[in-house]
Amino acid sequence: MIPGVFPTRHQAEIQTRWAFQNAAQDPLVLYALLAVSSAERSARLGELRSGSIESTFTEADLENRAVPDFVSYKLNAVKIANETMKSMETAAQASTIFAMMCLLSIEIITGNQQEMFAHVSGLQKLIAWRGGYHGLPPHATELILSSSYMCAAVARSLPAAPPTASLSSLPARLVEEIRQNVSDDIKKMGIGILTPDVDTLFDWRISQAFRDMRDVVQYREYYHEKQVLPDQEENDYINAKSYQFRYAALSAPFEPRAPASDKEEACRLALLIFWFSNYQVMAPDSALNRTLTAQLKTALQSSDLKGLWGPYFELLTWVLMLGAFISAGQRERPWFVLNVAKVSKVLKLRDWDQLRDLLLKFFYLDRIYVKGMRDIWDEASLLAEGLD
């Protein structure tokens, strides 16, 4: 399941090696890994549809096997964790923190908000005991923060503050090399949203989050295309930047200000959807995608949807396509597809190639979206033909 969290090959390899080395030495890590992998597998098979009840079983329930497979692994991990927590020295070890993150991930998979808060609080306490993230492997830090940010998105709560990087910026030579050598598609990324005109729709923090996300995605796609290892210090800087823009996007609802426009909230959610769709693989019926789908639909209904965001028709198209993408097979999908049909008729979009050119100006990657979004277009284009 690790490549589902780390789609970039070298990160997945590092994480797999580190996790299984620890699992071979520490029963807590072993049971936690078995539990989260089993829960993720069950979720992908559509066996965890009843939400948080899946993680509230006890040992008595194991006797007749009327529980999902992951429960026995989880209960064993919790037993060992309780013993481990009696000593600050063992509790603050990187392997213990990683195991607790695995248990947190189960609550994200099942949508158990009460347990999420308990695990996030416990993780933050452990990290405080060890004096911060210093000394944790970068891939472990990424897992911990990514999980906490998914929790914040599901529970609509204030996210954990991100760590900083030792570098103040990437070397100028590397920035120029990336800009010159990424694919033409990646070079277009963001040009439709990072304009003076669209900038007026957002608070400056949201605009900056989009700019930072573009830089992070371009960096990651550059190394993904080359399939080489980045410099660790430079990669730490990019990771820190990814934490910072996610923190900015997730904490925006808690700022004491009114939105800059009726479109800001939907675009803020679209930023999160794009990131999570790229780097945290989740099924459409997962707790994360169900929550983001509902929030996005509410935000769009509160905006000038009747006017199709005119004159920002292309921006609305991108947001609606992301909504349709993460709601595949869910009850909200037809609503998103219908509105894609309406705005595509205004834009006089005739085929997938035209729509793809539009999406490339915002945030879109073929390797993630092409099949799902082509299916959306096929449905929307048929609907558009019947609209007055």
C-alpha positions as CSV (number, residue, x, y, z in Angstrom):
1,M,0.0,0.0,0.0
2,I,3.0,2.3,0.5
3,P,3.2,3.4,-3.2
4,G,-0.4,4.6,-2.8
5,V,0.9,7.2,-0.3
6,F,4.2,7.8,-2.2
7,P,3.5,7.7,-5.9
8,T,7.1,9.0,-6.6
9,R,9.2,5.8,-7.0
10,H,12.3,6.7,-5.0
11,Q,10.1,7.9,-2.0
12,A,8.1,4.7,-2.1
13,E,11.3,2.6,-2.1
14,I,12.8,4.5,0.8
15,Q,9.6,4.2,2.9
16,T,9.2,0.5,2.1
17,R,12.7,-0.3,3.2
18,W,12.6,1.8,6.4
19,A,9.1,0.6,7.4
20,F,9.9,-3.1,7.0
21,Q,13.2,-2.8,8.7
22,N,11.4,-1.5,11.7
23,A,8.6,-4.0,11.5
24,A,11.2,-6.8,11.6
25,Q,12.5,-5.5,14.9
26,D,9.5,-4.0,16.6
27,P,6.2,-5.8,17.0
28,L,4.3,-2.5,17.5
29,V,5.4,-1.4,14.0
30,L,4.6,-4.9,12.5
31,Y,1.0,-5.0,13.9
32,A,0.4,-1.3,13.0
33,L,1.5,-1.9,9.4
34,L,-0.6,-5.0,9.1
35,A,-3.6,-3.2,10.5
36,V,-3.4,-0.2,8.2
37,S,-2.6,-2.3,5.1
38,S,-5.6,-4.6,5.9
39,A,-7.9,-1.6,6.5
40,E,-6.8,0.0,3.2
41,R,-7.3,-3.2,1.3
42,S,-10.8,-3.7,2.7
43,A,-11.6,-0.1,1.9
44,R,-10.5,-0.6,-1.7
45,L,-12.7,-3.7,-1.9
46,G,-15.7,-1.7,-0.7
47,E,-16.0,-3.5,2.6
48,L,-15.8,-0.5,4.9
49,R,-18.9,1.4,4.0
50,S,-20.4,1.7,7.5
51,G,-17.9,4.3,8.7
52,S,-16.5,4.7,12.1
53,I,-18.2,1.6,13.6
54,E,-15.5,-0.4,11.9
55,S,-12.9,0.7,14.4
56,T,-15.0,0.3,17.6
57,F,-14.8,-3.5,18.0
58,T,-13.4,-5.2,21.1
59,E,-11.7,-8.5,21.7
60,A,-15.0,-10.2,22.4
61,D,-16.1,-9.5,18.8
62,L,-13.1,-11.4,17.5
63,E,-14.4,-14.7,18.9
64,N,-17.0,-15.2,16.1
65,R,-14.9,-13.4,13.5
66,A,-17.8,-10.9,12.9
67,V,-15.2,-8.1,12.4
68,P,-13.1,-6.8,9.5
69,D,-9.6,-8.5,9.3
70,F,-7.8,-5.3,10.4
71,V,-9.4,-5.3,13.9
72,S,-7.3,-8.1,15.4
73,Y,-4.1,-6.5,14.1
74,K,-5.2,-3.1,15.5
75,L,-6.0,-4.5,18.9
76,N,-2.6,-6.1,19.2
77,A,-0.9,-2.9,18.2
78,V,-2.9,-0.9,20.8
79,K,-1.9,-3.4,23.5
80,I,1.8,-3.0,22.7
81,A,1.4,0.8,22.3
82,N,0.0,1.1,25.8
83,E,3.0,-0.6,27.2
84,T,5.4,1.5,25.1
85,M,3.8,4.7,26.2
86,K,4.8,4.0,29.9
87,S,8.4,5.1,29.1
88,M,9.1,8.5,27.5
89,E,12.2,7.1,26.0
90,T,10.4,4.4,24.0
91,A,7.3,6.5,23.4
92,A,9.3,9.2,21.6
93,Q,11.2,6.9,19.2
94,A,10.7,7.4,15.5
95,S,9.3,3.8,15.1
96,T,6.7,4.4,17.8
97,I,5.6,7.7,16.2
98,F,5.4,5.9,12.8
99,A,3.2,3.1,14.3
100,M,0.9,5.7,15.9
101,M,0.6,7.4,12.5
102,C,-0.5,4.0,11.0
103,L,-3.2,3.7,13.6
104,L,-4.3,7.3,12.8
105,S,-4.5,6.4,9.1
106,I,-7.0,3.6,10.0
107,E,-9.3,6.3,11.4
108,I,-8.9,8.4,8.3
109,I,-9.8,5.4,6.2
110,T,-12.9,4.6,8.2
111,G,-13.9,8.2,8.9
112,N,-13.9,7.9,12.7
113,Q,-13.6,11.6,13.7
114,Q,-13.6,11.0,17.4
115,E,-10.6,8.6,17.2
116,M,-8.9,10.9,14.7
117,F,-8.7,13.7,17.3
118,A,-7.4,11.3,19.9
119,H,-4.6,10.0,17.7
120,V,-3.7,13.5,16.4
121,S,-3.5,14.8,19.9
122,G,-1.3,11.8,20.9
123,L,1.0,12.2,18.0
124,Q,1.5,15.9,18.7
125,K,2.3,15.1,22.3
126,L,4.9,12.5,21.2
127,I,6.5,14.9,18.8
128,A,6.6,17.6,21.5
129,W,8.3,15.1,23.9
130,R,11.1,14.6,21.4
131,G,11.5,18.3,20.8
132,G,9.9,18.5,17.3
133,Y,10.4,16.7,14.0
134,H,14.2,17.0,14.2
135,G,15.7,13.5,13.9
136,L,12.7,11.9,12.3
137,P,13.3,10.5,8.8
138,P,11.9,12.9,6.2
139,H,9.5,10.2,4.8
140,A,8.1,9.6,8.3
141,T,7.6,13.3,8.8
142,E,5.8,13.4,5.5
143,L,3.5,10.6,6.5
144,I,2.7,12.1,9.9
145,L,1.9,15.6,8.5
146,S,0.0,14.3,5.5
147,S,-2.2,12.2,7.8
148,S,-2.8,15.1,10.1
149,Y,-3.7,17.4,7.2
150,M,-6.2,14.8,5.8
151,C,-7.7,14.7,9.3
152,A,-8.0,18.5,9.3
153,A,-9.8,18.3,5.9
154,V,-12.2,15.6,7.1
155,A,-13.0,17.2,10.5
156,R,-12.7,20.8,9.2
157,S,-10.3,21.5,12.1
158,L,-7.2,23.6,12.5
159,P,-4.2,21.7,11.1
160,A,-0.9,21.1,12.9
161,A,1.8,23.8,12.3
162,P,4.4,22.7,9.8
163,P,8.2,22.5,10.4
164,T,10.6,24.8,8.5
165,A,13.5,23.9,6.2
166,S,17.1,24.6,6.6
167,L,17.3,26.1,3.1
168,S,15.7,29.5,2.5
169,S,15.2,28.7,-1.2
170,L,16.2,26.3,-4.0
171,P,19.5,27.1,-5.8
172,A,18.8,29.4,-8.7
173,R,20.5,27.0,-11.1
174,L,18.0,24.2,-10.1
175,V,15.0,26.5,-10.4
176,E,16.0,27.4,-14.0
177,E,16.8,23.8,-14.9
178,I,13.4,22.7,-13.8
179,R,11.6,25.5,-15.6
180,Q,13.5,24.7,-18.8
181,N,13.3,20.9,-18.7
182,V,9.9,20.0,-17.4
183,S,7.4,18.8,-20.0
184,D,5.4,21.4,-22.0
185,D,2.3,20.4,-20.1
186,I,3.9,21.1,-16.7
187,K,5.2,24.5,-17.9
188,K,1.6,25.6,-18.5
189,M,0.5,24.6,-15.0
190,G,-1.2,27.5,-13.1
191,I,-1.2,30.1,-15.8
192,G,-5.0,30.2,-15.8
193,I,-5.3,30.9,-12.1
194,L,-2.1,32.9,-11.3
195,T,-3.2,36.0,-13.1
196,P,-3.8,39.6,-11.8
197,D,-7.5,39.2,-12.7
198,V,-8.1,35.9,-10.9
199,D,-5.9,37.0,-8.1
200,T,-8.6,39.5,-7.0
201,L,-10.9,36.5,-6.2
202,F,-8.7,35.3,-3.3
203,D,-7.1,36.4,-0.1
204,W,-3.3,36.8,-0.7
205,R,-2.7,33.6,1.4
206,I,-4.8,31.5,-0.9
207,S,-3.1,33.0,-4.0
208,Q,0.3,32.3,-2.4
209,A,-0.8,28.7,-1.7
210,F,-1.5,28.2,-5.4
211,R,1.9,29.6,-6.3
212,D,3.7,27.4,-3.8
213,M,1.7,24.3,-5.0
214,R,2.7,25.0,-8.6
215,D,6.4,25.2,-7.5
216,V,6.1,22.0,-5.5
217,V,4.3,20.0,-8.2
218,Q,6.8,21.2,-10.9
219,Y,9.7,20.1,-8.7
220,R,8.2,16.7,-8.0
221,E,7.1,16.1,-11.6
222,Y,10.6,17.0,-12.8
223,Y,12.2,14.3,-10.7
224,H,9.3,11.9,-11.5
225,E,10.0,12.3,-15.2
226,K,13.8,11.9,-14.7
227,Q,13.5,9.1,-12.2
228,V,16.6,10.2,-10.3
229,L,17.1,11.0,-6.6
230,P,16.9,14.7,-5.6
231,D,19.4,16.2,-3.2
232,Q,18.1,15.5,0.3
233,E,18.4,19.1,1.6
234,E,16.6,20.5,-1.5
235,N,13.9,17.8,-1.1
236,D,13.4,18.8,2.5
237,Y,12.9,22.4,1.4
238,I,10.2,21.3,-1.1
239,N,8.5,19.1,1.5
240,A,8.4,22.0,3.9
241,K,6.9,24.2,1.2
242,S,4.2,21.6,0.6
243,Y,3.4,21.5,4.3
244,Q,3.2,25.3,4.4
245,F,0.7,25.7,1.5
246,R,-1.5,22.9,2.9
247,Y,-1.5,24.5,6.3
248,A,-2.4,27.9,4.7
249,A,-5.3,26.3,2.8
250,L,-6.6,24.3,5.7
251,S,-6.3,27.1,8.2
252,A,-8.0,29.8,6.0
253,P,-11.6,29.1,7.4
254,F,-10.3,30.0,10.9
255,E,-9.0,33.4,9.9
256,P,-11.0,36.4,11.2
257,R,-11.9,37.8,7.8
258,A,-14.6,37.6,5.2
259,P,-13.8,35.7,1.9
260,A,-12.4,37.9,-0.9
261,S,-15.2,36.6,-3.2
262,D,-17.9,34.0,-3.4
263,K,-15.5,31.9,-5.4
264,E,-12.7,31.7,-2.9
265,E,-14.0,28.8,-0.8
266,A,-14.6,26.5,-3.8
267,C,-11.1,27.3,-5.2
268,R,-9.5,26.7,-1.8
269,L,-11.2,23.2,-1.7
270,A,-10.2,22.6,-5.3
271,L,-6.5,23.2,-4.3
272,L,-6.8,20.5,-1.6
273,I,-8.6,18.1,-3.9
274,F,-5.9,18.4,-6.5
275,W,-3.2,17.8,-4.0
276,F,-4.8,14.9,-2.3
277,S,-5.8,13.3,-5.6
278,N,-2.1,13.4,-6.7
279,Y,-0.3,12.3,-3.6
280,Q,-2.7,10.5,-1.3
281,V,-4.6,7.9,-3.3
282,M,-8.2,7.6,-2.0
283,A,-11.3,5.9,-3.3
284,P,-14.3,8.1,-4.1
285,D,-16.2,6.6,-1.2
286,S,-13.4,7.3,1.3
287,A,-14.1,9.6,4.3
288,L,-11.7,12.2,2.8
289,N,-13.3,12.4,-0.6
290,R,-16.8,12.2,0.7
291,T,-16.1,15.1,3.0
292,L,-14.4,17.2,0.3
293,T,-17.2,16.4,-2.2
294,A,-19.9,17.6,0.2
295,Q,-17.9,20.8,1.1
296,L,-17.2,21.6,-2.5
297,K,-20.9,21.2,-3.6
298,T,-22.0,23.5,-0.7
299,A,-19.4,26.1,-1.6
300,L,-20.4,26.1,-5.3
301,Q,-24.1,26.4,-4.4
302,S,-23.3,29.4,-2.3
303,S,-21.5,31.1,-5.2
304,D,-22.8,32.6,-8.4
305,L,-23.4,29.3,-10.0
306,K,-26.5,30.5,-11.8
307,G,-24.3,32.9,-13.7
308,L,-21.6,30.1,-14.1
309,W,-19.1,32.4,-12.6
310,G,-19.0,34.7,-15.6
311,P,-16.6,35.8,-16.8
312,Y,-14.5,33.1,-15.0
313,F,-16.1,30.2,-16.9
314,E,-12.8,28.4,-17.4
315,L,-12.0,28.5,-13.6
316,L,-15.4,27.1,-12.8
317,T,-14.9,24.3,-15.4
318,W,-11.7,23.2,-13.6
319,V,-13.3,23.2,-10.2
320,L,-16.4,21.3,-11.4
321,M,-14.2,18.7,-13.2
322,L,-12.3,18.0,-9.9
323,G,-15.6,17.7,-8.1
324,A,-16.9,15.2,-10.6
325,F,-13.5,13.3,-10.5
326,I,-13.5,12.7,-6.7
327,S,-17.3,11.9,-6.6
328,A,-17.1,9.0,-9.2
329,G,-19.9,6.5,-8.4
330,Q,-21.3,8.8,-5.7
331,R,-24.7,10.5,-5.6
332,E,-23.2,14.0,-6.2
333,R,-21.5,13.1,-9.4
334,P,-24.5,13.7,-11.8
335,W,-24.8,17.2,-10.3
336,F,-21.2,18.1,-11.1
337,V,-21.4,16.6,-14.6
338,L,-24.6,18.5,-15.4
339,N,-22.9,21.8,-14.4
340,V,-19.8,20.8,-16.5
341,A,-22.2,20.4,-19.4
342,K,-23.7,23.9,-18.8
343,V,-20.4,25.7,-18.7
344,S,-18.9,23.7,-21.5
345,K,-21.8,24.9,-23.7
346,V,-21.1,28.5,-22.8
347,L,-17.4,28.0,-23.7
348,K,-18.4,26.1,-26.9
349,L,-16.1,23.2,-26.1
350,R,-16.4,20.6,-28.8
351,D,-14.1,17.8,-27.8
352,W,-11.8,16.4,-25.1
353,D,-8.7,18.0,-26.6
354,Q,-10.2,21.4,-26.1
355,L,-11.2,20.6,-22.6
356,R,-7.7,19.2,-21.8
357,D,-6.0,22.4,-23.1
358,L,-8.2,24.3,-20.7
359,L,-7.4,22.1,-17.7
360,L,-3.7,22.3,-18.4
361,K,-3.8,26.0,-17.7
362,F,-4.9,25.3,-14.2
363,F,-3.8,22.2,-12.3
364,Y,-4.0,18.9,-14.2
365,L,-1.8,15.8,-14.8
366,D,-2.5,13.3,-17.5
367,R,-1.2,10.4,-15.5
368,I,-3.6,11.1,-12.6
369,Y,-6.7,12.4,-14.3
370,V,-6.9,11.5,-18.0
371,K,-9.1,8.4,-17.8
372,G,-11.5,9.7,-15.2
373,M,-11.9,13.1,-16.7
374,R,-12.4,11.8,-20.2
375,D,-15.3,9.8,-18.9
376,I,-16.7,12.9,-17.3
377,W,-16.4,14.8,-20.6
378,D,-18.1,12.0,-22.5
379,E,-21.1,12.2,-20.1
380,A,-21.1,16.1,-20.0
381,S,-20.9,16.5,-23.8
382,L,-23.9,14.2,-24.3
383,L,-25.8,16.2,-21.8
384,A,-24.7,19.5,-23.4
385,E,-26.3,18.5,-26.7
386,G,-29.7,18.3,-25.0
387,L,-29.5,21.7,-23.2
388,D,-31.3,24.7,-24.5
